[in-house]
Amino acid sequence: MTLIRAELGDDAIIVSTQRAAGDGGVRITAAIEESTLDRDIERALDDPGAGPGADTPAPSAAYDPRIAVVQEALGYHGAPRALTERLAQAVGAAEAEAPLDACTAALADAFAFAPLPARKSPRPFLMVGPPGAGKTITVAKLAARARLINRPVGVITADSVRAGAMAQLAAFTRILEVDLKRARGPESLRFLVEESIGLHDLVFIDSPGINPFSAQDMAFLKELIEAADVEPILVLAAGIDPMEGAEAGESFAQVGATRLLATRLDMARRLGGILAAADRGQLMFSEVTISPHVANGLVPLAPQALAKLILPRQDEDEDPTREASADVMPQSDRPPFDLTEAVR
């Protein structure tokens, strides 16, 4: 911030930060923020007619009901203010007339969506995240999805910390008839990953719960990631606090996480936490879990599905000409979309 202010002045603000490719540096975009209050004061002093009795000019921009709907919904979900403002601007610029379609376009512009491959991948996927996020059950779901379409799948657990972690995953892999391998550290993981090359179309790896605010935990996770050629996938519960989610997303992204897999959508009413995590960490949305059942409930996420989950449900027989303020149910009382219908 000192360097930025030395270059642009004391009114400079940071607009965004982005990890630079290759050298591990950070690209910072800064701008000069003009004070609206100062401009209003200057205008009033320069205009003798300005004052309590002066005519108030009409606002330059017309009211956009699409923006109002999206802003209200994002406010309910607890999305960060900066993200809400960016999405609102994108909604206003969208050509679509319906709020759902405009929100879909805004989300597609703000986020990347990259579901995990269901058939084959040259790199194993390492599920990472804080304790209790649902990494183990997610590994089981991913393995089950592969087995249901008859793909050779390998499962490795690197979780030697949580009591019963191996037994829990083994209970699922026995049913799936998948051999479960155990890595006892970074070097063991590297050996097992190299051993799996050519044997399996897909390899999924469970990892211990990592505290994103612990330097020791993050250092251990970085060793695991760097020991083998794996892609870390951040697993977060959908109901995480937005501020905690944002910081967790940024922390895991710094050690190489590229995608976000959100769990427990069936137990969350507000999605601001995963929106904040994906935004701060610049993570791609992949899948979401909408059921505790291993054989189903794992669904790829797309922009329209996310828009449906964010916006309040509108009854199909609702009169579109009715005033927005009339007969509006508080968002917390509105029936949510059927999750399976929404994400599909």
TABEL-V841580 format. One line per field, one symbol per residue. psi: psi as a letter, one per 20 degrees, with the letter a starting at -180 (. if undefined). burial: I if it has 16 or more other ideal C-beta (glycine too) atoms within 10 Angstrom, else O. Layout:
psi->???
burial->???
This chain:
psi->hggghhgirijqqpgrqppqqfijapppprrppqohgghggghhhhohiqahiqppqqqhpqpohgggggggghggikqqgggggghghhghiqhqhphghghghghhhhqqonqqpigqpipqpopqrrpjikgghgggghghgghhklppqqpppjnjgppjgghghhhghghilpppqppjrghhggghghhipihqhqpppqrqppoijohgghgghhgggihqnqoppppqphjqpggggghgggghhhjiphqpoprkhijphpjhghggghghilqpperqpjqiphiajopqprghghghhgqqppphjpoiiqphiplppqhiipprqpggggi.
burial->OOOOOOOOOOOIOOOOOOOOOOOOOOOOOIOOOOOOOOOOOOOOOOOOOOOOOOOOOOOOOOOIOIIOIIIOIIOIIIIIOOIIOIIIOIIOOIOOOOIIIIIIIIIIOOIOIOIIOIOOOOOIIIIIIIOOIIIIIIIIIIIIIIIOOOIOIIIIIIIOOIOOIIOIIIOIIOOIOIOIIIIOOIOIIIOIIOOIOOOIIIIIIIIIIIOIOOOOIIOIIIOIIOIIOIIIIIIIIIIIOIOIIIIIIIIIIOIIIIIIIIIIIOOIOIIIIIIIIIIIIIIIIIIIIIIOOIOOIIIIIIIIIIIIIIIIOOOOOOOOOOOOOOOOOOIOOOOOIOIOOIIO
